[in-house]
Structure formats: structure tokens, C-alpha cells
Amino acid sequence: MHQITINTRKTEQFLEITDKIQQLVQESGLKNGLAFIFCPHTTCGLTINEHADPDVTADILTGLTRIVPVNQTFAHREGNSPAHIKASLMGSSVAVMVENGQLLLGTWQGIFLGEFDGPRTRRLWVKFIETDKD
């Protein structure tokens, strides 16, 4: 298993991690298989979405804030319930196929960490599963 450490800088932000995952694939020597990326935190999540236009991730943050406004009353005393809810909506893992040593993502796709309770130091766990060429 591999681990990536990411330092977030804002309360809420999306950070593209595609290049970090691709670098791990290359360092591991994986030719064909799966890259499984898991986030062991409850106030940030992972997603695959458009990486060509930064307005997309800004719009996702805006949409999540409309769904889960900060100014609601929640029972969780720590005060970060919106972050927990947004992380649950986002999800804690993504899996990406690897072929010929390259992540198989669509032309406009990238892998993102969504931070909802930052700034913090986050860890991601990455596991590679090797398969046959097919």
C-alpha cells in the first residue's frame, strides 16, 4: 500500500491529485490493473470530474453549499456537520483502471480531493491491483 500526504489550504477546496496518482503508478511498475484510492477522513472526500475548467470544481462547491448550508442547526457539537455531510455525498474512494502504465481517464477527467473542513493535513491510501492485459 502507498500513502500520499496532502496539505489543504482552505476551509473548502478541490485539489487535483491525478498527477500524484499517475506518478505512483509509474513508480510501482504497474502495467495493467486497478488503482484504488481511499480517503480515511470523514470531512473530505474523493471524486472524478472535469479538470480542464476550474469553474467546474467551483460550481460543485457552490452546489454542495446550497444543498448543505453552514447556517443550519446540527446536533454534532464539533460544529463541522456540513463537512461530514458533504464528504458523505462525495464518497471516500475512487477506482481507476490502469492500462500500459497509464491511468484510464476520459479526456476531461481528473481525480480530486474535496476538502470540507480545512485547512488540514490529509492522507490518502492507494492500493494497486495487478491484472492481465485484458
C-alpha positions as CSV (number, residue, x, y, z in Angstrom):
1,M,0.0,0.0,0.0
2,H,1.1,3.6,-0.7
3,Q,0.3,6.7,1.1
4,I,0.0,10.3,-0.1
5,T,0.0,13.3,2.2
6,I,-1.8,16.4,1.0
7,N,-1.8,19.8,2.9
8,T,-5.0,21.7,2.2
9,R,-5.0,25.5,2.5
10,K,-8.7,26.5,2.6
11,T,-11.8,25.6,4.6
12,E,-13.3,24.2,1.4
13,Q,-11.4,23.4,-1.9
14,F,-10.9,20.8,-4.5
15,L,-7.3,19.7,-5.2
16,E,-6.5,17.7,-8.3
17,I,-4.4,14.7,-7.4
18,T,-4.3,12.9,-10.8
19,D,-0.5,13.6,-11.3
20,K,0.3,12.3,-7.9
21,I,-1.6,9.0,-8.5
22,Q,0.0,8.7,-12.0
23,Q,3.4,9.1,-10.5
24,L,2.7,6.3,-8.0
25,V,1.5,4.1,-10.8
26,Q,4.8,4.7,-12.7
27,E,7.0,4.2,-9.6
28,S,5.1,1.0,-8.8
29,G,5.8,-0.5,-12.2
30,L,2.1,-1.4,-12.6
31,K,1.3,-2.0,-16.3
32,N,-2.3,-3.2,-16.2
33,G,-4.8,-3.3,-13.3
34,L,-6.6,-1.0,-10.9
35,A,-5.6,1.9,-8.8
36,F,-7.8,2.1,-5.7
37,I,-7.6,5.4,-3.8
38,F,-9.2,5.6,-0.3
39,C,-9.6,8.7,1.9
40,P,-9.6,7.7,5.7
41,H,-11.1,11.0,6.8
42,T,-14.7,11.9,7.5
43,T,-14.7,15.6,6.4
44,C,-13.1,15.3,3.0
45,G,-13.8,13.0,0.0
46,L,-12.7,11.9,-3.4
47,T,-14.3,12.3,-6.9
48,I,-13.5,12.1,-10.6
49,N,-14.7,15.1,-12.6
50,E,-13.7,17.7,-15.1
51,H,-10.2,19.1,-14.7
52,A,-9.9,21.3,-17.7
53,D,-12.1,24.2,-16.4
54,P,-11.6,25.2,-12.8
55,D,-15.1,26.7,-12.8
56,V,-16.5,23.1,-12.6
57,T,-15.0,22.4,-9.2
58,A,-16.0,25.9,-8.0
59,D,-19.6,25.1,-9.2
60,I,-19.5,21.8,-7.3
61,L,-18.5,23.6,-4.1
62,T,-21.3,26.2,-4.7
63,G,-23.8,23.4,-5.3
64,L,-22.8,21.4,-2.2
65,T,-23.1,24.6,-0.1
66,R,-26.6,25.2,-1.4
67,I,-27.5,21.6,-0.5
68,V,-25.9,21.8,2.9
69,P,-25.8,25.4,4.1
70,V,-23.5,26.2,7.0
71,N,-26.1,28.2,8.9
72,Q,-28.3,25.3,9.9
73,T,-28.6,23.8,13.4
74,F,-27.0,20.4,13.8
75,A,-26.6,18.1,16.8
76,H,-22.9,17.4,16.3
77,R,-21.2,19.6,18.8
78,E,-17.9,20.0,17.0
79,G,-19.6,22.3,14.5
80,N,-18.5,20.7,11.3
81,S,-21.6,18.7,10.4
82,P,-21.8,20.3,6.9
83,A,-18.3,19.0,6.2
84,H,-19.3,15.4,7.3
85,I,-22.4,15.6,5.1
86,K,-20.5,16.9,2.0
87,A,-17.9,14.2,2.5
88,S,-20.6,11.6,2.6
89,L,-22.1,12.9,-0.6
90,M,-18.7,13.0,-2.3
91,G,-17.6,9.5,-1.2
92,S,-14.4,8.1,0.3
93,S,-12.9,6.2,-2.6
94,V,-12.4,6.0,-6.3
95,A,-11.1,3.2,-8.5
96,V,-9.4,3.9,-11.8
97,M,-8.3,1.3,-14.4
98,V,-4.6,1.3,-15.5
99,E,-3.5,0.2,-18.9
100,N,0.0,0.2,-20.2
101,G,1.1,2.1,-17.1
102,Q,-1.4,4.9,-17.6
103,L,-4.5,5.9,-15.7
104,L,-7.5,5.4,-17.9
105,L,-9.4,8.6,-17.5
106,G,-11.6,10.5,-20.0
107,T,-10.1,13.4,-21.9
108,W,-11.5,15.9,-19.4
109,Q,-11.4,13.8,-16.3
110,G,-9.2,14.3,-13.2
111,I,-9.1,12.8,-9.7
112,F,-9.9,15.3,-6.9
113,L,-9.7,15.5,-3.2
114,G,-12.6,17.6,-1.9
115,E,-11.7,19.4,1.4
116,F,-14.6,20.5,3.5
117,D,-13.0,21.2,6.9
118,G,-9.6,22.6,6.3
119,P,-7.0,23.6,6.2
120,R,-5.6,20.2,7.3
121,T,-3.0,17.6,6.5
122,R,-4.8,14.7,4.8
123,R,-3.6,11.2,4.0
124,L,-4.8,9.1,1.1
125,W,-4.1,5.4,0.8
126,V,-3.5,3.9,-2.6
127,K,-3.5,0.2,-3.5
128,F,-2.7,-1.3,-6.9
129,I,-4.3,-4.5,-8.1
130,E,-2.5,-6.0,-11.0
131,T,-4.4,-7.9,-13.7
132,D,-3.8,-9.5,-17.0
133,K,-3.6,-7.2,-20.1
134,D,-7.3,-7.8,-20.9
